[in-house]
Amino acid sequence: MTKNDLEQLIETHGNEIYQFCYHLTGCREDADDLYQETLFKAYEIRKKIDKSDVDSPLLKERNYVLGIAIRLQKNLYRKKSRRKEELLDNEQFEYQTELASDFNTEEKVEKDQILAYLRKIIHSLPLKQRKVIYLFYFADMSVKDIGKLLRIPEGTVKSRLNAAKNALRIKMEEKGYE
């Protein structure tokens, strides 16, 4: 992968990569840091990134970069757990402020509340389950590609995905959302 290929990858899939970083971290500041670190690491190892897939080399490279983001997030998560620090989730505060100033219809407010609650419970899932949820639903990756990216068997991907969906369903039902 050349410097120009990396620039094209960022131009084409940069927003998706950033959104994935945001989903992994749950906080804009951490997402910004993770996104920058991911792209820096991709630039450092760009010669190792394989472009052998002729059909969609950018998609394959995007998946590789998402893998870099996952590994960097795992390292960050370990550091934070060692320090035992909890970060204040600014996103929840911003959401509540937005709701207070939003005079839209009841339906929009209810939908926003459901999405905020769903985001909150997804973020409360174990990291292993959270990763497969984000890769499957937000990055539109197949079970096979997720398995390759995370270096785990497809059956493990399926079981984590199923466990995460069940946990989400139960928590949504407990809250009264169906």
C-alpha positions in Angstrom: 0.0 0.0 0.0 1.4 3.4 -1.0 0.9 6.8 0.6 -1.6 7.6 -2.2 -3.5 4.4 -1.5 -3.7 5.3 2.2 -5.0 8.8 1.3 -7.6 7.3 -1.0 -8.6 4.8 1.7 -9.1 7.7 4.2 -11.0 9.8 1.6 -13.3 6.8 0.8 -13.7 5.1 4.2 -12.4 7.7 6.7 -15.8 8.5 8.1 -16.7 4.8 8.6 -13.4 4.3 10.4 -14.0 7.3 12.6 -17.5 6.1 13.4 -16.2 2.7 14.3 -13.6 4.3 16.6 -16.4 6.3 18.2 -18.5 3.1 18.7 -15.5 1.4 20.3 -14.7 4.2 22.7 -18.1 5.8 23.3 -16.6 9.2 23.7 -15.6 11.8 21.1 -12.3 12.7 22.7 -11.2 9.1 22.9 -12.5 8.4 19.3 -10.5 11.3 18.0 -7.3 9.9 19.7 -8.0 6.4 18.5 -8.7 7.5 14.9 -5.5 9.5 14.8 -3.5 6.6 16.3 -5.1 4.1 13.9 -4.2 6.2 10.9 -0.7 6.8 12.1 -0.2 3.1 12.7 -1.6 2.3 9.3 0.8 4.8 7.7 3.7 3.3 9.6 2.9 -0.3 8.4 1.3 0.6 5.0 3.8 -1.6 3.2 2.5 -4.6 5.1 -1.1 -4.0 4.2 -2.1 -6.6 1.5 -3.8 -5.3 -1.7 -4.1 -8.8 -3.3 -7.9 -8.7 -3.4 -8.5 -7.4 -6.9 -12.3 -7.0 -6.6 -12.3 -4.6 -3.6 -8.8 -3.7 -2.4 -10.1 -0.6 -0.5 -12.6 -2.6 1.4 -10.0 -5.2 2.4 -7.7 -2.3 3.5 -10.5 -0.7 5.4 -11.0 -4.0 7.3 -7.3 -4.2 8.1 -7.4 -0.6 9.4 -10.5 -1.5 11.5 -8.4 -4.3 13.0 -5.7 -1.8 13.9 -8.3 0.3 15.7 -9.5 -2.8 17.6 -6.0 -3.7 18.8 -5.2 -0.1 19.7 -8.5 0.2 21.7 -7.7 -3.1 23.5 -4.4 -1.7 24.6 -6.0 1.6 25.7 -8.7 -0.4 27.6 -6.0 -2.3 29.4 -4.2 0.9 30.4 -7.4 2.4 31.7 -8.4 -0.6 33.7 -5.0 -0.7 35.3 -5.4 2.9 36.5 -9.0 2.2 37.4 -10.2 5.6 36.1 -13.7 6.2 34.9 -14.2 8.8 32.3 -17.3 10.9 32.3 -19.4 10.2 29.2 -19.9 13.7 27.7 -22.1 12.2 25.1 -24.9 11.5 27.6 -24.7 15.1 28.9 -24.8 16.5 25.4 -27.8 14.3 24.6 -29.7 15.4 27.7 -29.0 19.1 26.8 -30.1 18.5 23.3 -33.4 17.0 24.5 -34.1 19.9 26.8 -33.7 22.4 24.0 -35.5 20.3 21.4 -39.2 21.1 20.9 -39.9 18.6 18.2 -42.7 16.1 18.2 -43.1 13.5 20.9 -42.3 10.7 18.5 -38.8 12.2 17.7 -38.1 12.6 21.4 -39.2 9.0 22.1 -37.1 7.7 19.2 -34.0 9.6 20.4 -34.5 8.2 23.9 -34.7 4.7 22.6 -31.5 5.2 20.5 -29.7 6.8 23.5 -30.7 3.9 25.7 -29.7 1.3 23.0 -26.3 3.1 22.6 -25.9 3.0 26.4 -26.6 -0.7 26.7 -24.4 -1.6 23.7 -21.6 0.3 25.4 -22.2 -1.7 28.6 -21.7 -5.0 26.9 -18.4 -6.8 27.3 -15.8 -5.5 24.9 -15.7 -8.8 23.0 -19.4 -8.7 22.3 -19.4 -4.9 21.6 -16.7 -5.4 18.9 -18.7 -8.0 17.0 -21.9 -5.9 17.2 -20.1 -2.9 15.8 -18.3 -4.8 13.1 -21.5 -6.7 12.0 -24.1 -3.9 12.2 -22.1 -0.7 11.8 -19.2 -1.8 9.6 -21.4 -4.2 7.6 -18.8 -7.0 7.8 -19.6 -10.7 7.3 -19.1 -13.2 10.1 -16.2 -14.7 8.1 -14.5 -11.3 7.8 -15.0 -10.5 11.4 -13.5 -13.9 12.3 -10.4 -13.1 10.2 -10.1 -9.6 11.5 -10.3 -10.7 15.2 -8.4 -13.9 14.6 -11.2 -16.1 16.0 -13.3 -18.9 14.6 -16.5 -18.0 12.8 -18.4 -20.0 15.4 -17.0 -17.8 18.2 -18.1 -14.7 16.2 -21.6 -16.2 15.9 -21.9 -17.0 19.6 -20.7 -13.6 20.7 -23.1 -11.9 18.3 -25.9 -14.1 19.5 -25.1 -13.4 23.2 -24.9 -9.7 22.6 -28.2 -9.7 20.7 -29.9 -11.6 23.5 -28.5 -9.3 26.2 -29.7 -6.3 24.2 -33.1 -7.8 23.7 -33.5 -8.5 27.4 -32.4 -5.1 28.5 -34.7 -3.4 25.9 -37.6 -5.5 27.1 -36.9 -4.7 30.7 -37.1 -1.0 29.8 -40.4 -1.5 28.0 -39.0 -1.2 24.4 -39.8 -3.9 22.0 
